[in-house]
């Protein structure tokens, strides 16, 4: 069983990890593989935060407030996930447009290979 002190410090560590996960170091190449690793890391942090929240003791008088806080937390996470999906969709569209342009250039440079 976790002590309250350990749970609070674990929460702080997870929050710090979440904050640090947003840092992008340059000149690191931001490839699809790196983005996949970052998404997996973010999902793992969210999973661990949920586990820590479930270990905290809750009294009867705090259950309603805890439920509302949990609801707001889940709504915030849903917004974050939707924003990430939107960003990834835009990135995919940008990459697809670049691919189409490159195919046009390739076709223009190699008409005899058709």
SVG drawing of the C-alpha trace seen along z (x, -y; Angstrom):
<svg xmlns="http://www.w3.org/2000/svg" viewBox="-21 -23 42 25">
<polyline fill="none" stroke="black" stroke-width="0.4" points="0.0,0.0 1.3,-3.4 1.7,-6.1 0.2,-9.5 3.7,-11.1 4.8,-8.7 1.6,-9.3 2.1,-13.1 5.7,-12.8 4.7,-10.3 2.1,-12.8 4.7,-15.6 7.1,-13.3 4.5,-12.4 3.5,-16.1 7.1,-17.0 7.5,-14.2 4.4,-15.4 5.8,-18.9 9.2,-17.7 7.6,-15.5 6.6,-18.7 10.2,-19.8 11.6,-19.3 15.4,-19.3 17.0,-20.6 18.8,-19.6 17.1,-16.2 15.2,-15.1 11.5,-15.1 10.7,-11.9 7.6,-9.8 9.4,-7.2 10.2,-9.9 6.6,-11.2 5.4,-7.6 7.7,-7.2 6.5,-10.6 2.9,-9.5 3.6,-6.2 5.4,-8.1 2.5,-10.6 -0.1,-7.7 2.0,-5.9 2.2,-9.0 -1.6,-9.4 -2.0,-5.8 0.3,-6.2 -1.4,-9.4 -4.8,-7.5 -3.3,-4.7 -1.9,-7.2 -5.3,-9.0 -7.0,-5.6 -4.7,-4.9 -5.5,-8.1 -7.9,-7.6 -11.2,-9.4 -13.6,-10.1 -17.4,-10.1 -17.7,-13.9 -15.0,-14.3 -16.5,-11.8 -18.7,-14.4 -15.9,-16.9 -13.5,-14.2 -16.0,-13.1 -16.3,-16.6 -12.5,-17.1 -12.1,-13.7 -14.7,-14.8 -12.9,-18.0 -9.6,-16.2 -11.0,-13.7 -12.5,-16.6 -9.1,-18.3 -7.4,-15.1 -10.1,-14.6 -9.4,-18.1 -5.6,-17.4 -6.1,-14.1 -8.4,-15.8 -5.9,-18.6 -3.1,-16.0 -5.3,-14.2 -6.0,-17.4 -2.3,-18.2 -1.5,-14.8 -4.2,-15.0 -2.7,-18.4 0.8,-16.9 -0.4,-13.9 -2.1,-16.2 1.1,-18.3 3.2,-15.2 0.7,-13.9 0.7,-17.2 4.5,-17.1 4.4,-13.6 2.1,-14.6 4.4,-17.5 7.4,-15.2 5.6,-12.7 4.9,-15.5 8.5,-16.6 9.6,-13.0 7.2,-12.5 8.4,-15.7 12.1,-14.7 11.6,-11.1 9.2,-11.2 11.0,-8.4 10.6,-5.9 6.8,-5.7"/>
</svg>
